[in-house]
């Protein structure tokens, strides 16, 4: 009479059998039944599985978990199976060196077999580069996934033709940072990839134009805060720099200028007024722009906003 079925659990919903009166009720999640362990009496044959993975609190859609999510930064979206890197058997015991070497060869062959198209090789190379950039500039996985999506769209629009993969990947990462308001300059991306900013900028402009990306304007307050933190200026000087920045906005002298260069020049101006000994070269290095940019923007702002330095 007893049923030997897996996935059994004791149920608190029905505590006592209606036939024998014993408190030995079994809730069978797989078969959808509630029955008595003592006498085998089936109490209910049509119960729902209350597993949290199968419950949908949405608008009637089936949201059952069916595996790992799709990843844009993996050449096959992460849908293929992989041989794990842990050299242990099913019981968790380390395998021998000979077996480990055999598994390693099989693992390499398995990885190569998945790259059966030129497009797969392209994506694999590009996303390896993208991972290295992410590690160097310290951005989240969300930004990396967005950069991978932009790169895939760039490949579809044939933007990669005539350009190096490195430059287009770097430009995609820069576009993703700009789109998510993550403050990373072209020079930051350039340092992480050893590619000249000019090449990254060319690929970036092509991506924005051909994909019709709506890139938000860089928040100059965020730029100023980042540069001031890198320099270690006082809070008093930082607030004074924000006042100068606001005056420059009100006078509409920021249009068409690089937000990072403007922020660096404003901060240098504030340091000059507040007698903090930071040179143009130090401000330029902290903001990842050139000394010439800081000098030119500073002269433009000082001509329009004349502040007594005494």
MODELLER restraints for C-alpha pairs under 7 A, 6 or more apart:
rsr = mdl.restraints
at = mdl.atoms
rsr.add(forms.Gaussian(group=physical.xy_distance, feature=features.Distance(at['CA:1:A'], at['CA:39:A']), mean=6.74, stdev=0.5))
rsr.add(forms.Gaussian(group=physical.xy_distance, feature=features.Distance(at['CA:1:A'], at['CA:40:A']), mean=5.42, stdev=0.5))
rsr.add(forms.Gaussian(group=physical.xy_distance, feature=features.Distance(at['CA:2:A'], at['CA:37:A']), mean=6.23, stdev=0.5))
rsr.add(forms.Gaussian(group=physical.xy_distance, feature=features.Distance(at['CA:2:A'], at['CA:40:A']), mean=5.72, stdev=0.5))
rsr.add(forms.Gaussian(group=physical.xy_distance, feature=features.Distance(at['CA:7:A'], at['CA:28:A']), mean=6.55, stdev=0.5))
rsr.add(forms.Gaussian(group=physical.xy_distance, feature=features.Distance(at['CA:7:A'], at['CA:29:A']), mean=6.26, stdev=0.5))
rsr.add(forms.Gaussian(group=physical.xy_distance, feature=features.Distance(at['CA:7:A'], at['CA:30:A']), mean=6.47, stdev=0.5))
rsr.add(forms.Gaussian(group=physical.xy_distance, feature=features.Distance(at['CA:8:A'], at['CA:26:A']), mean=6.69, stdev=0.5))
rsr.add(forms.Gaussian(group=physical.xy_distance, feature=features.Distance(at['CA:8:A'], at['CA:27:A']), mean=6.03, stdev=0.5))
rsr.add(forms.Gaussian(group=physical.xy_distance, feature=features.Distance(at['CA:8:A'], at['CA:28:A']), mean=4.97, stdev=0.5))
rsr.add(forms.Gaussian(group=physical.xy_distance, feature=features.Distance(at['CA:8:A'], at['CA:29:A']), mean=6.50, stdev=0.5))
rsr.add(forms.Gaussian(group=physical.xy_distance, feature=features.Distance(at['CA:9:A'], at['CA:26:A']), mean=6.01, stdev=0.5))
rsr.add(forms.Gaussian(group=physical.xy_distance, feature=features.Distance(at['CA:9:A'], at['CA:27:A']), mean=5.39, stdev=0.5))
rsr.add(forms.Gaussian(group=physical.xy_distance, feature=features.Distance(at['CA:9:A'], at['CA:28:A']), mean=6.66, stdev=0.5))
rsr.add(forms.Gaussian(group=physical.xy_distance, feature=features.Distance(at['CA:10:A'], at['CA:25:A']), mean=6.27, stdev=0.5))
rsr.add(forms.Gaussian(group=physical.xy_distance, feature=features.Distance(at['CA:10:A'], at['CA:26:A']), mean=4.98, stdev=0.5))
rsr.add(forms.Gaussian(group=physical.xy_distance, feature=features.Distance(at['CA:10:A'], at['CA:27:A']), mean=5.70, stdev=0.5))
rsr.add(forms.Gaussian(group=physical.xy_distance, feature=features.Distance(at['CA:11:A'], at['CA:25:A']), mean=6.46, stdev=0.5))
rsr.add(forms.Gaussian(group=physical.xy_distance, feature=features.Distance(at['CA:11:A'], at['CA:26:A']), mean=6.11, stdev=0.5))
rsr.add(forms.Gaussian(group=physical.xy_distance, feature=features.Distance(at['CA:11:A'], at['CA:27:A']), mean=5.38, stdev=0.5))
rsr.add(forms.Gaussian(group=physical.xy_distance, feature=features.Distance(at['CA:14:A'], at['CA:25:A']), mean=6.88, stdev=0.5))
rsr.add(forms.Gaussian(group=physical.xy_distance, feature=features.Distance(at['CA:15:A'], at['CA:23:A']), mean=5.58, stdev=0.5))
rsr.add(forms.Gaussian(group=physical.xy_distance, feature=features.Distance(at['CA:15:A'], at['CA:25:A']), mean=6.30, stdev=0.5))
rsr.add(forms.Gaussian(group=physical.xy_distance, feature=features.Distance(at['CA:16:A'], at['CA:22:A']), mean=5.54, stdev=0.5))
rsr.add(forms.Gaussian(group=physical.xy_distance, feature=features.Distance(at['CA:16:A'], at['CA:23:A']), mean=4.42, stdev=0.5))
rsr.add(forms.Gaussian(group=physical.xy_distance, feature=features.Distance(at['CA:16:A'], at['CA:24:A']), mean=6.84, stdev=0.5))
rsr.add(forms.Gaussian(group=physical.xy_distance, feature=features.Distance(at['CA:16:A'], at['CA:25:A']), mean=6.58, stdev=0.5))
rsr.add(forms.Gaussian(group=physical.xy_distance, feature=features.Distance(at['CA:17:A'], at['CA:23:A']), mean=6.29, stdev=0.5))
rsr.add(forms.Gaussian(group=physical.xy_distance, feature=features.Distance(at['CA:17:A'], at['CA:25:A']), mean=6.64, stdev=0.5))
rsr.add(forms.Gaussian(group=physical.xy_distance, feature=features.Distance(at['CA:17:A'], at['CA:36:A']), mean=6.03, stdev=0.5))
rsr.add(forms.Gaussian(group=physical.xy_distance, feature=features.Distance(at['CA:20:A'], at['CA:39:A']), mean=6.82, stdev=0.5))
rsr.add(forms.Gaussian(group=physical.xy_distance, feature=features.Distance(at['CA:24:A'], at['CA:36:A']), mean=5.68, stdev=0.5))
rsr.add(forms.Gaussian(group=physical.xy_distance, feature=features.Distance(at['CA:24:A'], at['CA:37:A']), mean=5.38, stdev=0.5))
rsr.add(forms.Gaussian(group=physical.xy_distance, feature=features.Distance(at['CA:24:A'], at['CA:38:A']), mean=6.41, stdev=0.5))
rsr.add(forms.Gaussian(group=physical.xy_distance, feature=features.Distance(at['CA:25:A'], at['CA:34:A']), mean=6.94, stdev=0.5))
rsr.add(forms.Gaussian(group=physical.xy_distance, feature=features.Distance(at['CA:25:A'], at['CA:35:A']), mean=5.79, stdev=0.5))
rsr.add(forms.Gaussian(group=physical.xy_distance, feature=features.Distance(at['CA:25:A'], at['CA:36:A']), mean=4.59, stdev=0.5))
rsr.add(forms.Gaussian(group=physical.xy_distance, feature=features.Distance(at['CA:25:A'], at['CA:37:A']), mean=5.96, stdev=0.5))
rsr.add(forms.Gaussian(group=physical.xy_distance, feature=features.Distance(at['CA:26:A'], at['CA:34:A']), mean=5.66, stdev=0.5))
rsr.add(forms.Gaussian(group=physical.xy_distance, feature=features.Distance(at['CA:26:A'], at['CA:35:A']), mean=5.41, stdev=0.5))
rsr.add(forms.Gaussian(group=physical.xy_distance, feature=features.Distance(at['CA:26:A'], at['CA:36:A']), mean=5.96, stdev=0.5))
rsr.add(forms.Gaussian(group=physical.xy_distance, feature=features.Distance(at['CA:26:A'], at['CA:37:A']), mean=6.24, stdev=0.5))
rsr.add(forms.Gaussian(group=physical.xy_distance, feature=features.Distance(at['CA:27:A'], at['CA:33:A']), mean=6.23, stdev=0.5))
rsr.add(forms.Gaussian(group=physical.xy_distance, feature=features.Distance(at['CA:27:A'], at['CA:34:A']), mean=4.64, stdev=0.5))
rsr.add(forms.Gaussian(group=physical.xy_distance, feature=features.Distance(at['CA:27:A'], at['CA:35:A']), mean=6.82, stdev=0.5))
rsr.add(forms.Gaussian(group=physical.xy_distance, feature=features.Distance(at['CA:28:A'], at['CA:34:A']), mean=6.03, stdev=0.5))
rsr.add(forms.Gaussian(group=physical.xy_distance, feature=features.Distance(at['CA:29:A'], at['CA:49:A']), mean=5.67, stdev=0.5))
rsr.add(forms.Gaussian(group=physical.xy_distance, feature=features.Distance(at['CA:32:A'], at['CA:45:A']), mean=5.97, stdev=0.5))
rsr.add(forms.Gaussian(group=physical.xy_distance, feature=features.Distance(at['CA:32:A'], at['CA:46:A']), mean=5.61, stdev=0.5))
rsr.add(forms.Gaussian(group=physical.xy_distance, feature=features.Distance(at['CA:32:A'], at['CA:47:A']), mean=4.91, stdev=0.5))
rsr.add(forms.Gaussian(group=physical.xy_distance, feature=features.Distance(at['CA:32:A'], at['CA:48:A']), mean=6.32, stdev=0.5))
rsr.add(forms.Gaussian(group=physical.xy_distance, feature=features.Distance(at['CA:32:A'], at['CA:49:A']), mean=6.88, stdev=0.5))
rsr.add(forms.Gaussian(group=physical.xy_distance, feature=features.Distance(at['CA:33:A'], at['CA:44:A']), mean=5.40, stdev=0.5))
rsr.add(forms.Gaussian(group=physical.xy_distance, feature=features.Distance(at['CA:33:A'], at['CA:45:A']), mean=4.37, stdev=0.5))
rsr.add(forms.Gaussian(group=physical.xy_distance, feature=features.Distance(at['CA:33:A'], at['CA:46:A']), mean=6.24, stdev=0.5))
rsr.add(forms.Gaussian(group=physical.xy_distance, feature=features.Distance(at['CA:33:A'], at['CA:47:A']), mean=6.14, stdev=0.5))
rsr.add(forms.Gaussian(group=physical.xy_distance, feature=features.Distance(at['CA:34:A'], at['CA:42:A']), mean=6.01, stdev=0.5))
rsr.add(forms.Gaussian(group=physical.xy_distance, feature=features.Distance(at['CA:34:A'], at['CA:43:A']), mean=5.35, stdev=0.5))
rsr.add(forms.Gaussian(group=physical.xy_distance, feature=features.Distance(at['CA:34:A'], at['CA:44:A']), mean=5.07, stdev=0.5))
rsr.add(forms.Gaussian(group=physical.xy_distance, feature=features.Distance(at['CA:34:A'], at['CA:45:A']), mean=6.60, stdev=0.5))
rsr.add(forms.Gaussian(group=physical.xy_distance, feature=features.Distance(at['CA:35:A'], at['CA:41:A']), mean=5.42, stdev=0.5))
rsr.add(forms.Gaussian(group=physical.xy_distance, feature=features.Distance(at['CA:35:A'], at['CA:42:A']), mean=4.15, stdev=0.5))
rsr.add(forms.Gaussian(group=physical.xy_distance, feature=features.Distance(at['CA:35:A'], at['CA:43:A']), mean=5.17, stdev=0.5))
rsr.add(forms.Gaussian(group=physical.xy_distance, feature=features.Distance(at['CA:36:A'], at['CA:42:A']), mean=6.56, stdev=0.5))
rsr.add(forms.Gaussian(group=physical.xy_distance, feature=features.Distance(at['CA:53:A'], at['CA:64:A']), mean=5.88, stdev=0.5))
rsr.add(forms.Gaussian(group=physical.xy_distance, feature=features.Distance(at['CA:53:A'], at['CA:65:A']), mean=6.23, stdev=0.5))
rsr.add(forms.Gaussian(group=physical.xy_distance, feature=features.Distance(at['CA:54:A'], at['CA:64:A']), mean=5.18, stdev=0.5))
rsr.add(forms.Gaussian(group=physical.xy_distance, feature=features.Distance(at['CA:56:A'], at['CA:62:A']), mean=6.67, stdev=0.5))
rsr.add(forms.Gaussian(group=physical.xy_distance, feature=features.Distance(at['CA:56:A'], at['CA:63:A']), mean=6.08, stdev=0.5))
rsr.add(forms.Gaussian(group=physical.xy_distance, feature=features.Distance(at['CA:70:A'], at['CA:77:A']), mean=5.13, stdev=0.5))
rsr.add(forms.Gaussian(group=physical.xy_distance, feature=features.Distance(at['CA:70:A'], at['CA:78:A']), mean=5.84, stdev=0.5))
rsr.add(forms.Gaussian(group=physical.xy_distance, feature=features.Distance(at['CA:70:A'], at['CA:79:A']), mean=6.82, stdev=0.5))
rsr.add(forms.Gaussian(group=physical.xy_distance, feature=features.Distance(at['CA:71:A'], at['CA:77:A']), mean=4.64, stdev=0.5))
rsr.add(forms.Gaussian(group=physical.xy_distance, feature=features.Distance(at['CA:71:A'], at['CA:78:A']), mean=5.63, stdev=0.5))
rsr.add(forms.Gaussian(group=physical.xy_distance, feature=features.Distance(at['CA:72:A'], at['CA:145:A']), mean=5.55, stdev=0.5))
rsr.add(forms.Gaussian(group=physical.xy_distance, feature=features.Distance(at['CA:72:A'], at['CA:148:A']), mean=5.59, stdev=0.5))
rsr.add(forms.Gaussian(group=physical.xy_distance, feature=features.Distance(at['CA:72:A'], at['CA:149:A']), mean=5.87, stdev=0.5))
rsr.add(forms.Gaussian(group=physical.xy_distance, feature=features.Distance(at['CA:73:A'], at['CA:127:A']), mean=5.72, stdev=0.5))
rsr.add(forms.Gaussian(group=physical.xy_distance, feature=features.Distance(at['CA:73:A'], at['CA:145:A']), mean=5.62, stdev=0.5))
rsr.add(forms.Gaussian(group=physical.xy_distance, feature=features.Distance(at['CA:73:A'], at['CA:148:A']), mean=5.12, stdev=0.5))
rsr.add(forms.Gaussian(group=physical.xy_distance, feature=features.Distance(at['CA:74:A'], at['CA:124:A']), mean=7.00, stdev=0.5))
rsr.add(forms.Gaussian(group=physical.xy_distance, feature=features.Distance(at['CA:74:A'], at['CA:127:A']), mean=6.66, stdev=0.5))
rsr.add(forms.Gaussian(group=physical.xy_distance, feature=features.Distance(at['CA:75:A'], at['CA:120:A']), mean=5.79, stdev=0.5))
rsr.add(forms.Gaussian(group=physical.xy_distance, feature=features.Distance(at['CA:75:A'], at['CA:123:A']), mean=5.07, stdev=0.5))
rsr.add(forms.Gaussian(group=physical.xy_distance, feature=features.Distance(at['CA:75:A'], at['CA:124:A']), mean=5.29, stdev=0.5))
rsr.add(forms.Gaussian(group=physical.xy_distance, feature=features.Distance(at['CA:83:A'], at['CA:107:A']), mean=5.91, stdev=0.5))
rsr.add(forms.Gaussian(group=physical.xy_distance, feature=features.Distance(at['CA:87:A'], at['CA:94:A']), mean=6.15, stdev=0.5))
rsr.add(forms.Gaussian(group=physical.xy_distance, feature=features.Distance(at['CA:87:A'], at['CA:95:A']), mean=6.09, stdev=0.5))
rsr.add(forms.Gaussian(group=physical.xy_distance, feature=features.Distance(at['CA:87:A'], at['CA:100:A']), mean=6.25, stdev=0.5))
rsr.add(forms.Gaussian(group=physical.xy_distance, feature=features.Distance(at['CA:88:A'], at['CA:94:A']), mean=4.38, stdev=0.5))
rsr.add(forms.Gaussian(group=physical.xy_distance, feature=features.Distance(at['CA:88:A'], at['CA:95:A']), mean=5.30, stdev=0.5))
rsr.add(forms.Gaussian(group=physical.xy_distance, feature=features.Distance(at['CA:89:A'], at['CA:95:A']), mean=6.19, stdev=0.5))
rsr.add(forms.Gaussian(group=physical.xy_distance, feature=features.Distance(at['CA:115:A'], at['CA:121:A']), mean=5.78, stdev=0.5))
rsr.add(forms.Gaussian(group=physical.xy_distance, feature=features.Distance(at['CA:126:A'], at['CA:165:A']), mean=6.38, stdev=0.5))
rsr.add(forms.Gaussian(group=physical.xy_distance, feature=features.Distance(at['CA:126:A'], at['CA:169:A']), mean=6.37, stdev=0.5))
rsr.add(forms.Gaussian(group=physical.xy_distance, feature=features.Distance(at['CA:130:A'], at['CA:169:A']), mean=6.43, stdev=0.5))
rsr.add(forms.Gaussian(group=physical.xy_distance, feature=features.Distance(at['CA:133:A'], at['CA:192:A']), mean=5.79, stdev=0.5))
rsr.add(forms.Gaussian(group=physical.xy_distance, feature=features.Distance(at['CA:133:A'], at['CA:193:A']), mean=6.74, stdev=0.5))
rsr.add(forms.Gaussian(group=physical.xy_distance, feature=features.Distance(at['CA:134:A'], at['CA:144:A']), mean=6.71, stdev=0.5))
rsr.add(forms.Gaussian(group=physical.xy_distance, feature=features.Distance(at['CA:136:A'], at['CA:192:A']), mean=5.87, stdev=0.5))
rsr.add(forms.Gaussian(group=physical.xy_distance, feature=features.Distance(at['CA:137:A'], at['CA:192:A']), mean=6.86, stdev=0.5))
rsr.add(forms.Gaussian(group=physical.xy_distance, feature=features.Distance(at['CA:143:A'], at['CA:176:A']), mean=5.88, stdev=0.5))
rsr.add(forms.Gaussian(group=physical.xy_distance, feature=features.Distance(at['CA:143:A'], at['CA:177:A']), mean=6.54, stdev=0.5))
rsr.add(forms.Gaussian(group=physical.xy_distance, feature=features.Distance(at['CA:144:A'], at['CA:173:A']), mean=6.97, stdev=0.5))
rsr.add(forms.Gaussian(group=physical.xy_distance, feature=features.Distance(at['CA:146:A'], at['CA:176:A']), mean=5.82, stdev=0.5))
rsr.add(forms.Gaussian(group=physical.xy_distance, feature=features.Distance(at['CA:147:A'], at['CA:172:A']), mean=5.02, stdev=0.5))
rsr.add(forms.Gaussian(group=physical.xy_distance, feature=features.Distance(at['CA:147:A'], at['CA:173:A']), mean=4.82, stdev=0.5))
rsr.add(forms.Gaussian(group=physical.xy_distance, feature=features.Distance(at['CA:147:A'], at['CA:176:A']), mean=5.10, stdev=0.5))
rsr.add(forms.Gaussian(group=physical.xy_distance, feature=features.Distance(at['CA:150:A'], at['CA:172:A']), mean=5.81, stdev=0.5))
rsr.add(forms.Gaussian(group=physical.xy_distance, feature=features.Distance(at['CA:151:A'], at['CA:169:A']), mean=6.35, stdev=0.5))
rsr.add(forms.Gaussian(group=physical.xy_distance, feature=features.Distance(at['CA:151:A'], at['CA:172:A']), mean=5.73, stdev=0.5))
rsr.add(forms.Gaussian(group=physical.xy_distance, feature=features.Distance(at['CA:154:A'], at['CA:160:A']), mean=6.57, stdev=0.5))
rsr.add(forms.Gaussian(group=physical.xy_distance, feature=features.Distance(at['CA:154:A'], at['CA:207:A']), mean=6.50, stdev=0.5))
rsr.add(forms.Gaussian(group=physical.xy_distance, feature=features.Distance(at['CA:160:A'], at['CA:168:A']), mean=6.55, stdev=0.5))
rsr.add(forms.Gaussian(group=physical.xy_distance, feature=features.Distance(at['CA:167:A'], at['CA:195:A']), mean=6.94, stdev=0.5))
rsr.add(forms.Gaussian(group=physical.xy_distance, feature=features.Distance(at['CA:167:A'], at['CA:199:A']), mean=6.44, stdev=0.5))
rsr.add(forms.Gaussian(group=physical.xy_distance, feature=features.Distance(at['CA:167:A'], at['CA:200:A']), mean=5.32, stdev=0.5))
rsr.add(forms.Gaussian(group=physical.xy_distance, feature=features.Distance(at['CA:167:A'], at['CA:203:A']), mean=6.55, stdev=0.5))
rsr.add(forms.Gaussian(group=physical.xy_distance, feature=features.Distance(at['CA:168:A'], at['CA:203:A']), mean=5.67, stdev=0.5))
rsr.add(forms.Gaussian(group=physical.xy_distance, feature=features.Distance(at['CA:170:A'], at['CA:189:A']), mean=6.53, stdev=0.5))
rsr.add(forms.Gaussian(group=physical.xy_distance, feature=features.Distance(at['CA:170:A'], at['CA:200:A']), mean=6.37, stdev=0.5))
rsr.add(forms.Gaussian(group=physical.xy_distance, feature=features.Distance(at['CA:171:A'], at['CA:200:A']), mean=5.29, stdev=0.5))
rsr.add(forms.Gaussian(group=physical.xy_distance, feature=features.Distance(at['CA:171:A'], at['CA:201:A']), mean=6.94, stdev=0.5))
rsr.add(forms.Gaussian(group=physical.xy_distance, feature=features.Distance(at['CA:171:A'], at['CA:203:A']), mean=5.83, stdev=0.5))
rsr.add(forms.Gaussian(group=physical.xy_distance, feature=features.Distance(at['CA:171:A'], at['CA:204:A']), mean=4.72, stdev=0.5))
rsr.add(forms.Gaussian(group=physical.xy_distance, feature=features.Distance(at['CA:172:A'], at['CA:204:A']), mean=6.95, stdev=0.5))
rsr.add(forms.Gaussian(group=physical.xy_distance, feature=features.Distance(at['CA:174:A'], at['CA:189:A']), mean=6.92, stdev=0.5))
rsr.add(forms.Gaussian(group=physical.xy_distance, feature=features.Distance(at['CA:175:A'], at['CA:204:A']), mean=6.87, stdev=0.5))
rsr.add(forms.Gaussian(group=physical.xy_distance, feature=features.Distance(at['CA:177:A'], at['CA:183:A']), mean=6.72, stdev=0.5))
rsr.add(forms.Gaussian(group=physical.xy_distance, feature=features.Distance(at['CA:177:A'], at['CA:184:A']), mean=6.47, stdev=0.5))
rsr.add(forms.Gaussian(group=physical.xy_distance, feature=features.Distance(at['CA:178:A'], at['CA:215:A']), mean=6.45, stdev=0.5))
rsr.add(forms.Gaussian(group=physical.xy_distance, feature=features.Distance(at['CA:178:A'], at['CA:216:A']), mean=6.97, stdev=0.5))
rsr.add(forms.Gaussian(group=physical.xy_distance, feature=features.Distance(at['CA:179:A'], at['CA:215:A']), mean=5.36, stdev=0.5))
rsr.add(forms.Gaussian(group=physical.xy_distance, feature=features.Distance(at['CA:179:A'], at['CA:216:A']), mean=6.18, stdev=0.5))
rsr.add(forms.Gaussian(group=physical.xy_distance, feature=features.Distance(at['CA:181:A'], at['CA:218:A']), mean=6.74, stdev=0.5))
rsr.add(forms.Gaussian(group=physical.xy_distance, feature=features.Distance(at['CA:183:A'], at['CA:223:A']), mean=6.94, stdev=0.5))
rsr.add(forms.Gaussian(group=physical.xy_distance, feature=features.Distance(at['CA:185:A'], at['CA:288:A']), mean=6.87, stdev=0.5))
rsr.add(forms.Gaussian(group=physical.xy_distance, feature=features.Distance(at['CA:186:A'], at['CA:197:A']), mean=5.78, stdev=0.5))
rsr.add(forms.Gaussian(group=physical.xy_distance, feature=features.Distance(at['CA:187:A'], at['CA:197:A']), mean=6.12, stdev=0.5))
rsr.add(forms.Gaussian(group=physical.xy_distance, feature=features.Distance(at['CA:187:A'], at['CA:288:A']), mean=5.79, stdev=0.5))
rsr.add(forms.Gaussian(group=physical.xy_distance, feature=features.Distance(at['CA:188:A'], at['CA:288:A']), mean=6.89, stdev=0.5))
rsr.add(forms.Gaussian(group=physical.xy_distance, feature=features.Distance(at['CA:190:A'], at['CA:196:A']), mean=5.87, stdev=0.5))
rsr.add(forms.Gaussian(group=physical.xy_distance, feature=features.Distance(at['CA:190:A'], at['CA:197:A']), mean=5.59, stdev=0.5))
rsr.add(forms.Gaussian(group=physical.xy_distance, feature=features.Distance(at['CA:218:A'], at['CA:259:A']), mean=6.47, stdev=0.5))
rsr.add(forms.Gaussian(group=physical.xy_distance, feature=features.Distance(at['CA:220:A'], at['CA:259:A']), mean=5.64, stdev=0.5))
rsr.add(forms.Gaussian(group=physical.xy_distance, feature=features.Distance(at['CA:220:A'], at['CA:260:A']), mean=6.88, stdev=0.5))
rsr.add(forms.Gaussian(group=physical.xy_distance, feature=features.Distance(at['CA:220:A'], at['CA:263:A']), mean=6.16, stdev=0.5))
rsr.add(forms.Gaussian(group=physical.xy_distance, feature=features.Distance(at['CA:223:A'], at['CA:260:A']), mean=5.93, stdev=0.5))
rsr.add(forms.Gaussian(group=physical.xy_distance, feature=features.Distance(at['CA:223:A'], at['CA:263:A']), mean=6.19, stdev=0.5))
rsr.add(forms.Gaussian(group=physical.xy_distance, feature=features.Distance(at['CA:224:A'], at['CA:263:A']), mean=5.07, stdev=0.5))
rsr.add(forms.Gaussian(group=physical.xy_distance, feature=features.Distance(at['CA:224:A'], at['CA:264:A']), mean=6.77, stdev=0.5))
rsr.add(forms.Gaussian(group=physical.xy_distance, feature=features.Distance(at['CA:224:A'], at['CA:267:A']), mean=6.95, stdev=0.5))
rsr.add(forms.Gaussian(group=physical.xy_distance, feature=features.Distance(at['CA:227:A'], at['CA:264:A']), mean=6.95, stdev=0.5))
rsr.add(forms.Gaussian(group=physical.xy_distance, feature=features.Distance(at['CA:227:A'], at['CA:286:A']), mean=5.70, stdev=0.5))
rsr.add(forms.Gaussian(group=physical.xy_distance, feature=features.Distance(at['CA:227:A'], at['CA:287:A']), mean=5.39, stdev=0.5))
rsr.add(forms.Gaussian(group=physical.xy_distance, feature=features.Distance(at['CA:228:A'], at['CA:238:A']), mean=6.72, stdev=0.5))
rsr.add(forms.Gaussian(group=physical.xy_distance, feature=features.Distance(at['CA:230:A'], at['CA:286:A']), mean=5.68, stdev=0.5))
rsr.add(forms.Gaussian(group=physical.xy_distance, feature=features.Distance(at['CA:231:A'], at['CA:286:A']), mean=6.18, stdev=0.5))
rsr.add(forms.Gaussian(group=physical.xy_distance, feature=features.Distance(at['CA:237:A'], at['CA:270:A']), mean=5.99, stdev=0.5))
rsr.add(forms.Gaussian(group=physical.xy_distance, feature=features.Distance(at['CA:237:A'], at['CA:271:A']), mean=6.30, stdev=0.5))
rsr.add(forms.Gaussian(group=physical.xy_distance, feature=features.Distance(at['CA:237:A'], at['CA:274:A']), mean=6.37, stdev=0.5))
rsr.add(forms.Gaussian(group=physical.xy_distance, feature=features.Distance(at['CA:240:A'], at['CA:270:A']), mean=6.19, stdev=0.5))
rsr.add(forms.Gaussian(group=physical.xy_distance, feature=features.Distance(at['CA:241:A'], at['CA:266:A']), mean=5.90, stdev=0.5))
rsr.add(forms.Gaussian(group=physical.xy_distance, feature=features.Distance(at['CA:241:A'], at['CA:267:A']), mean=5.33, stdev=0.5))
rsr.add(forms.Gaussian(group=physical.xy_distance, feature=features.Distance(at['CA:241:A'], at['CA:270:A']), mean=5.08, stdev=0.5))
rsr.add(forms.Gaussian(group=physical.xy_distance, feature=features.Distance(at['CA:244:A'], at['CA:266:A']), mean=6.62, stdev=0.5))
rsr.add(forms.Gaussian(group=physical.xy_distance, feature=features.Distance(at['CA:245:A'], at['CA:266:A']), mean=6.40, stdev=0.5))
rsr.add(forms.Gaussian(group=physical.xy_distance, feature=features.Distance(at['CA:248:A'], at['CA:254:A']), mean=6.57, stdev=0.5))
rsr.add(forms.Gaussian(group=physical.xy_distance, feature=features.Distance(at['CA:260:A'], at['CA:287:A']), mean=6.89, stdev=0.5))
rsr.add(forms.Gaussian(group=physical.xy_distance, feature=features.Distance(at['CA:261:A'], at['CA:289:A']), mean=6.56, stdev=0.5))
rsr.add(forms.Gaussian(group=physical.xy_distance, feature=features.Distance(at['CA:261:A'], at['CA:293:A']), mean=6.12, stdev=0.5))
rsr.add(forms.Gaussian(group=physical.xy_distance, feature=features.Distance(at['CA:261:A'], at['CA:294:A']), mean=5.98, stdev=0.5))
rsr.add(forms.Gaussian(group=physical.xy_distance, feature=features.Distance(at['CA:261:A'], at['CA:297:A']), mean=6.79, stdev=0.5))
rsr.add(forms.Gaussian(group=physical.xy_distance, feature=features.Distance(at['CA:262:A'], at['CA:297:A']), mean=6.04, stdev=0.5))
rsr.add(forms.Gaussian(group=physical.xy_distance, feature=features.Distance(at['CA:264:A'], at['CA:283:A']), mean=6.31, stdev=0.5))
rsr.add(forms.Gaussian(group=physical.xy_distance, feature=features.Distance(at['CA:264:A'], at['CA:284:A']), mean=6.92, stdev=0.5))
rsr.add(forms.Gaussian(group=physical.xy_distance, feature=features.Distance(at['CA:264:A'], at['CA:287:A']), mean=6.32, stdev=0.5))
rsr.add(forms.Gaussian(group=physical.xy_distance, feature=features.Distance(at['CA:264:A'], at['CA:294:A']), mean=6.24, stdev=0.5))
rsr.add(forms.Gaussian(group=physical.xy_distance, feature=features.Distance(at['CA:265:A'], at['CA:294:A']), mean=5.03, stdev=0.5))
rsr.add(forms.Gaussian(group=physical.xy_distance, feature=features.Distance(at['CA:265:A'], at['CA:297:A']), mean=5.67, stdev=0.5))
rsr.add(forms.Gaussian(group=physical.xy_distance, feature=features.Distance(at['CA:265:A'], at['CA:298:A']), mean=4.71, stdev=0.5))
rsr.add(forms.Gaussian(group=physical.xy_distance, feature=features.Distance(at['CA:266:A'], at['CA:298:A']), mean=6.75, stdev=0.5))
rsr.add(forms.Gaussian(group=physical.xy_distance, feature=features.Distance(at['CA:268:A'], at['CA:280:A']), mean=6.85, stdev=0.5))
rsr.add(forms.Gaussian(group=physical.xy_distance, feature=features.Distance(at['CA:268:A'], at['CA:283:A']), mean=6.67, stdev=0.5))
rsr.add(forms.Gaussian(group=physical.xy_distance, feature=features.Distance(at['CA:269:A'], at['CA:298:A']), mean=6.77, stdev=0.5))
rsr.add(forms.Gaussian(group=physical.xy_distance, feature=features.Distance(at['CA:271:A'], at['CA:278:A']), mean=6.78, stdev=0.5))
rsr.add(forms.Gaussian(group=physical.xy_distance, feature=features.Distance(at['CA:273:A'], at['CA:309:A']), mean=5.13, stdev=0.5))
rsr.add(forms.Gaussian(group=physical.xy_distance, feature=features.Distance(at['CA:280:A'], at['CA:291:A']), mean=6.09, stdev=0.5))
rsr.add(forms.Gaussian(group=physical.xy_distance, feature=features.Distance(at['CA:280:A'], at['CA:294:A']), mean=6.60, stdev=0.5))
rsr.add(forms.Gaussian(group=physical.xy_distance, feature=features.Distance(at['CA:281:A'], at['CA:291:A']), mean=5.54, stdev=0.5))
rsr.add(forms.Gaussian(group=physical.xy_distance, feature=features.Distance(at['CA:284:A'], at['CA:290:A']), mean=5.53, stdev=0.5))
rsr.add(forms.Gaussian(group=physical.xy_distance, feature=features.Distance(at['CA:284:A'], at['CA:291:A']), mean=5.34, stdev=0.5))
rsr.add(forms.Gaussian(group=physical.xy_distance, feature=features.Distance(at['CA:284:A'], at['CA:294:A']), mean=6.39, stdev=0.5))
